[in-house]
Amino acid sequence: MKKEIHNPHDKGYKYILSIKRLFIELLRSFVDQGWVQKINPEDVELVDKSFILPDFKNREADLVYKVNIDGNDIYFYLLELQSSVDYQMPYRLLLYMVEIWRTVLKDVDKKEAARKNFRLPVIVPCVLYNGKDKWTAKRSFKETLFKYEEFGDLVVDFQYILFDVRRYKDEDLLNLANLIASVFFIDKTTDRSNELLKRLNKVVEKLKGLSSEDTYIMFNWLKKIVARDIKGEFEKEIDDIFQKEGKVENMVYAIERVIKKEKMDAKKEGKMEGVKEGKMEGIKEGIKEGIKEGKLKEKIHIAKEMLREGDSVEKISRITKLSVDEIEKLSKSMH
């Protein structure tokens, strides 16, 4: 049975990090090690998941990269995105690492494996974490072992790279001004509407230098992950607005406009729901009048929003059902 992924951001990160140049961007942006600068894009290969046993390849959000550094193959194992602290993480990673080594040995000639100078490849385990709480799981394997101090170098040990999304400083992410850092910056939001819009607007200037390909990748991440629970017709509107020019500004404008529109619809639905619940004999007429007044206020609110966005009077009239004269008067009152 296929493993269910509970973190909705998981597939979004897999979509981005399965592009090898963006995986390299992740390492170069957040790993301060000399070997990172030795990585050449042409020496990086995303490993086919059939490489691993069925129990492991069904972890569809895990990624395995093979990177040739100084003539030697190094494996990077990036675990599925974590949204909560897992205290058994070192043990889990050890299982996956052993499985990769087992598979490597299976494909090596027996005579070659029996040679004195044969070496298994280095595996660098990586954990991507975007949870609210501080990551408190042990970073080295030996620290999970009882009385490991007494046995020194006799115990098995390794450490893993932790990409802790929420612990990176906002200013550092903005200064990096690349796609991975921008995704982390936006992913730090806890509010899909107000805070998201603020973060989107902050990141716009930094993203103007993105290639059209990276802009498209970012747009898809935003649309499918950050805005994943919007209604179908709004998702189509996001596409329509963005496709006009395909610029970062259009991407942000599309998300912002749709979120505002969705909030208006939610308010409208809330009003109608409140009316249904509050109906009582003797006040039906008053409720009807309240609905009429509420609808008029809603239309005026929408008209004002559309005027600010530069929509034509005719279009606003068609959508809100207000007359052209009413909209023109409204426009004058706003100046």
N, C-alpha and C positions, 0 to 999 in steps of 0.2 A: 504494500500500500504506500502511496506517495505521502511523504511527510508534509503536513500542513504548516505553512509559515504564518506565525501569529503577528509578527511585526509588519504593518503595511508598508513601511519604508524599505523593507528588505529587498524586494524586487527592484525598487527604484535605484538603490545603490548598486545592485548587481548589474543593472542596465548600464550605469555609468562606468563602473570599474571593470567591466568585461571588455572595455575598449582599452587596449594596452597602453596607449600614450597617456591616458588619464590615470591608469594605475601607476605609471612612472611619475606623473605629476603629483600623485598622492605621496609617494615616497620622497620625492625631491622637496616637497613643501613641508613635510612634517617629521622627517627622519634625519637627524643630524649625525650621519655616519659617513666616513670617507668612501665606502664602497658604493654608496648611492650614485655618486658622480661618475662612476665607472660604467653605469648601465647605459647601453646603447639600444634604441628602440628596435633595431633589426635583430637584436639578440634576445628579444623577449617573446615568449610563446605562451598563449593561453592553452592550458592542457585540457584535452577532451575529457569530459567526465566519465567516459567509459573506461578511462585509465584506472579508475578506482572501483572497488567491489560494489555491488548493487546497494548494500546498506548505506554506503557512503555517498554514492553518486546521487541518491535520492534527496540528499540535502541540497536542494536546487539553488540555494543562495550562496553556497560556499564556492570559492574560486581558488584554482590552483594555477600558478604561473611558473614556468621554467625559464630561468634567466641565466644566460651564459656570461660569467664575469671572469675575466683573465683566463679564458679557455676552460673553465669548469662550470658545470651545470649546478645552479642553486635553485631550490624550490621555495616558493612563497605560498604559504597556505593562509588564505584570508577567510576566516570563519564568518558565517552568516551574522548579520547585524544584531547586536545585543541591545535591548532596551531596559534590561534590569541586570543587577550584579549576579554573576554565577560563580559561587565559591569553588565549584569543581572544575573551573575553566582549565587550570594546568593539566588535570587528569584527562579531560576531554581532548585537549590539544595533543597530548601524548599519544592517545589512541589513533588520531588521524595521521600523525607523523609516522608512527610505526606502520600504518597501512600503506602509506606512500613508499616507505623504504621496502616493504614487502613486495610491492608491485614492481619497483625498480629492479630488485634482485631477480624476480621472476623473468624479467626481460633480458637479463644479462647472461651471457654464455657462462656455463658452469666453470669452465677452465679459467676464464677471466676473473670470476668472482673468487676463485681459490688462490689467486696470486697474492704474494706477500704485500705488494704495494697497492692492492685494490682498496678503494675508499668509497663509502656510501656518500651520496650528495648531502650538502648542508640543507636543512629545511628551516626557513624563517617563519614561525607562526605569527599571525597578525590577528588582532581583535578590533573590530569597529564597534564603538559603543556610543549611543546617543541618549542614554537615560538621564533623568533629572538628578539622581543621587550620585555622590562621589563613588568612583570605582574602588572598592575596598578588598577585592579578591587578591590573593597572593600573585605576585608577578613572576616569581620563580617557582619551578616545580618542587625543589627540595623543601621549601617552606611549608608544603602541604604534608610532609612526612613527619611522623612522630620521632622526636629526639634525633633529628637529622644532624644536629651540631656535633654529636659524639662521634660521628663516622666520617666527617670531613669529605674528602674527595671520593670516598667509596660509594656515595649515593648518586643516583642519576639526577641530573639537573639541566635546566634550560630556562630561558626567559622568552617572553613574547612581546611584540610591539603592540602598544595600545594606542589606538586613535580615539581619543576621548572628545567627541564633537563639542559637547557643552562646556568643556573646560578650556578651550582655546579662547583667547581674548578677542573681542570684536574687532579692535583696531588692527590686530595682527592678521586676521582673516581678510579684512578689507584691504590692507596693504599688499597682501599677496596678489590680489586682483586677478585670480585665475578661476577656472570653473569649479574645481574641487573646493577651494576655500569659500567660494560664493555659496555653494550648496551647503557647506557646514554652517555658514553664517545664517542662511535662511532656515536651516533645520533646527536652529536653536530656539525658534519661536515656539511659544506655548499657546498662542492664540491664532487661529487660522484666519481671522479677519483683521482686526486693528493692528496687532503687532506685526503680522505678516506684511501688511501694506507698508508699514514704516520701514521694515527691513528691506523690502523690495525697492523702495525709493532710495534708500541709502546705498544700495548696491548697484543701482543703474549706471552711475558715472564710471564706476570701476569696470563694468562689463562692456562698455562701448567698444573696447578693443578686442572683444572676442571675435573669433572667426565665425562665419555664417554657420559652419558645421557645429561648433560648440554652442552657439546661440540656440540652434535647433535642439541640441541635446538637453540644454538647460530648460528650454520651453517644455519639452516632453516630461522632464522630471517634475517641473512645477505642476503641469496639467494633471499628470497621473498620480502624483504623490501628495503634494501640498493641497491641491484642489480636488482630491480624489472623490470627495463625497458631494460634489455639486451635481445638480440635475443635468440630464442629458442635453436639454436644449441650451443650457448655459455653456456646457463643454463645447458644443458646436459654435456658439458665439465667440468663445475664446479663440478657436481655430480661425474663424472668419476674420476677426480683427487682426490677429497676428500675421496671417498670410498676406495681408495687404502689402506689407513692406518687409516683414521678417526681421525687424530690428529689435534690440533689447527694449527700447522705449515702448514699442508696440506690445511686446510680451507683458511688460509690467502694466501698461494701460489696460490690456485685455483682462488680466487677472483682477485688477482693481475695479474695473467697471462691472464685471460679472459678480464679484463679491458684494458690491454695493446694491446691485440689482436683486441679488438673491436675498439680501437682508430686508429689502423693501417688500419682497414677496412673502418673506417669513412673517414680517409685521402684519401684512395684510391677512395672511392665513390665521395669525393669532387673534386678530380683531374678529374675524368671522367666527372663530371657534368660541371666543368669549361671548359673542352675541348668542350663539346657540345655547351655551350653558346658562346664560343669564336670562333667558326668556321666561317671563312669568305673566300670568294673566293680569290685565289692568295696565301694563306698561309697554305693550306691543308697539303702539304708535310711537312712543318716545324712542324706543329702540330703532325703529325704522328711520326716524329723523336723524338719530345719531349716526346710523350707517351712511346716510346721504352726506352728512357733514364730513364724516371721516373719509369718504371716498373723494370728496372735493379737495380736502387737505392733502390726501395722498397724490392726487393728480397734480396739484400745484407743486408739491415737493418734487415729483418726478420731472415736471416741466423745468423747474429751476436747475435741477441736476443736469438735464440735457442742454439747457442754455449755457451753463458753465462749460460744458464739453464741446460747445460750438455746433450743435446739431441745428438744422434748419427749422424755421418756424412751422413750415408745412409738415415736416416729419413729426415734430412734437405734437402738433394738432392731431395728426393721424393716430398717434399712439395713445395720447391722453384723452382724446375726444373733447378737449377744450377748443374754443374757437380761436381763429388766428388773431382777432382783436384782443381777446383775453390774454393770449401769450405775449403779444406785442406790449400791452400795458404792464404785464408782469416783468418783461425785459427792461422796460424803462424804470420801473420801481427798484430794480436791482443795481442800477448805476447811480 
